[in-house]
């Protein structure tokens, strides 16, 4: 026994022997660590994916979900791996989930979290207006969100003569919705009949349009070419004559604390 201990002491006391052992140990550690990392990176993970194209505002149901195995390294913090985190969620209003795509946290929301694209970029001081339309008045569903349009007004004056002209120009369409409040163009495979154009104008123009809407005349949306929308001008009242015609048939109510003798004020130019 003593001879064995002496032999081991001599063996480990040899610097060359210790160096070789250390080198072998390091090689083995690197080998097993490398193989462990490779295994972790390439080991397949079963994750849910979309079996069909999912349109915006669509609730995710079980028959829309399939499963596929992918390497773990493809999974990010944004990737959803648990199907329970998908079922009952909705595709965001601005998101189409392609067929075959994985599900990502940034593209799914609850119904309570669902924003509406129509309200996302309304400037301060503007008021939302909903104009009743149909397929015919939208030129066969040819007015899209993001288009800039003009509003014309048609009525008969006190003498029974026809009054027709441009009332307001350069208004951005925020949304086109059907009778149920759904966005008409969200699902191109199921195009709906338009019921309302949503846009926003300064408050004074909003009041002018409201007054015009309660009179016997009609407000007509008129689209322009692509250049008109790509290079929009200021939103302005185009015809003082038509504006005065509308205001002459309405009463101006004073604001809280304001004067009761003020005259009709014409809406100004908004950049």
Secondary structure by P-SEA (a helix, b strand, c coil): caaaaaaaaaaaacaaaaaaaaaaaaaaaaaaaaaaaaaaaacbbbbbbbcccccccccccccccbbbbbccccccccccccccccccccccccccccccbbbbcccccccccccccccccccccbbbbbbbbcccccccccccccbbbbbbbbbbcccccccccccccccccccccccccccccccccbbbbbcbbbbcccaaaaaaaaaaaaccbbbbbbbbcaaaaacccccccccaaaaaaaaaabbbbbccccccccccccccccc
